[in-house]
Amino acid sequence: IGREIATAAARNLVPVTLELGGKCPALLDAVSIDADTVRTVVGTKLIKNGQMCISVDYVLVPRDQLDAFVDLAQAYLTEEVPGYASSGDCTGIITGRHLGRIVDLIQQARSAGARVEVLGGGQVDRATRQVPLHLVADPDPSLRVMTEEVFGPVLPVVPYDSLDDAIAFINAGERPLGLYVFSKDPARSGRVLQRTTSGGACVNVCATQGALPSMGFGGVGQSGTGRHHGIEGFREFSNPRGVFVRGEGDLIDSFLPPYGATAQAIVDSVLAPPAP
């Protein structure tokens, strides 16, 4: 749809700003996987039940920490948000059609033999369109949960063997709207930010790049073009028209024919080779 809008705008020479979406990753290093970090990542996914363009789409964790992440995520839902799937905290899926799509993503992962965990228990309620958070551990890259923006309560958790592998995995996909890096080492988080591209990014938190009016918000490439919010939005949606008012003693006449010595001197000064 974004391409269609941009194409239609181009035909009429209309400038356009596109805030789209994308698969926003959360990358956790080995020392950052603890209850607080997992609560932040998984809790952010629960906001609107994952139906935000800047929601965490998938998580990258060290391979030997995969089970620890799953256990901490399950403990968070069970202990801190009991009965989430049928509570008022669980946002219903926006439409029946989108609900069917989410269910299809889950069923495809299960049919392919992926490990699917229902965090906190519960079942899909088609009447209220409430869906519990499903975690898909170590999914095959060909699954739809890995090739499409999820935009709902399904969280793939992808193991990696080295930080370079995790960075390469992110860079192999489309540029995301948001990138969330968790590390207690500024050098490691800085390395990730320097070697990846995204519309916005957060360190040790998720999705707050869209909450600050002082910081421009938007995507890059597949996730959008342009910026809005605050002064960046004012600039984006304004025409910075320059106005020149002629004053006294200007050199305008020197640029008008007939050309004489003054005009020649100006040309010579522009074309003269730089001083050694």
C-alpha positions, -999 to +999 in steps of 0.1 A: +000+000+000+029+024+008+043+019-027+009+025-043+005+058-023+040+069-032+034+061-069+001+080-069+018+110-052+047+110-076+024+112-106+011+145-093+044+157-078+029+156-043+055+151-015+046+122+008+056+110+042+052+073+049+052+058+084+049+021+077+059-009+098+083-037+097+098-065+118+112-047+147+138-069+165+149-069+201+185-081+204+196-093+239+232-102+247+241-129+271+245-108+303+212-089+297+189-118+300+173-114+334+138-110+348+137-073+343+148-074+307+124-101+298+096-083+315+104-052+295+105-070+262+075-093+267+055-066+285+060-043+255+047-070+233+015-072+254+007-035+248-023-036+225-015-073+222+012-066+198-008-044+175+016-015+172+039-007+143+068-003+168+060-034+189+087-061+193+083-084+163+109-110+172+137-115+197+173-125+192+189-143+221+222-162+226+216-199+217+226-211+252+201-186+267+170-196+247+155-218+274+162-192+301+144-166+281+114-188+276+113-197+313+115-161+324+088-151+299+065-178+311+071-168+347+063-132+340+029-140+324+021-166+351+031-146+381+026-109+372-002-111+346-022-141+356-052-148+335-040-123+309-057-139+279-092-134+293-086-102+312-093-066+304-056-061+299-057-083+268-066-062+238-089-080+213-076-084+177-088-055+156-109-075+131-121-110+126-100-112+094-069-103+113-077-127+140-079-155+114-045-144+101-029-146+136-044-180+141-030-192+108+005-180+118+003-200+150-011-231+132+015-230+105+043-229+131+029-258+150+023-278+118+060-273+109+071-287+142+081-255+158+081-252+196+051-230+204+045-219+240+013-203+252+025-178+278+003-177+308-021-202+294-055-195+279-072-201+245-083-180+215-117-165+222-133-158+188-162-139+204-139-113+221-111-118+196-087-122+226-056-143+219-030-153+245+007-145+238+023-173+218+060-177+218+077-195+189+111-208+199+138-212+172+115-209+142+125-219+107+132-187+087+107-198+061+077-196+085+053-168+080+060-155+115+095-148+102+087-135+067+057-113+076+052-085+102+033-103+129+013-073+143-002-094+170+004-117+200+030-141+185+066-137+195+093-156+176+125-161+196+156-166+174+188-180+188+222-167+176+258-180+181+276-147+181+269-110+181+281-107+145+256-134+135+228-115+152+237-083+134+239-102+101+204-117+107+190-082+112+207-068+081+195-097+060+159-085+064+142-052+055+152-022+075+129-020+105+109+009+120+126+002+154+155-017+168+158-025+205+192-035+219+197-048+254+232-048+268+250-036+300+281-029+278+278+004+259+305-008+235+284-038+225+251-018+221+270+008+202+285-018+179+250-031+170+237+005+163+267+013+142+264-018+120+226-018+115+200+006+100+166+013+113+141+041+115+147+045+152+164+026+180+163+022+218+189+008+242+176-013+272+140-004+265+115-009+237+093+014+216+099+046+235+114+063+204+078+071+194+070+088+227+094+118+226+081+149+208+116+162+207+128+133+186+118+128+150+099+095+144+097+075+112+111+047+091+137+040+065+134+020+033+106-006+037+095+009+070+088+044+057+102+078+046+103+111+063+099+121+100+072+135+122+067+146+158+079+179+172+101+202+152+109+174+128+072+171+120+069+209+115+098+208+091+085+177+073+050+192+066+061+228+059+075+245+029+106+264+039+102+292+014+132+315+010+124+353+005+151+377-007+145+414-003+168+437-022+187+462-002+209+492-009+243+489-024+239+454-037+257+439-068+226+429-088+235+453-116+269+436-120+251+404-131+230+422-158+242+430-193+260+449-207+289+433-189+320+453-181+351+453-160+332+446-127+315+415-141+348+403-155+365+407-122+338+387-105+342+359-130+380+359-127+377+357-089+354+327-092+375+309-118+409+318-104+430+288-092+432+285-054+462+301-037+491+277-030 
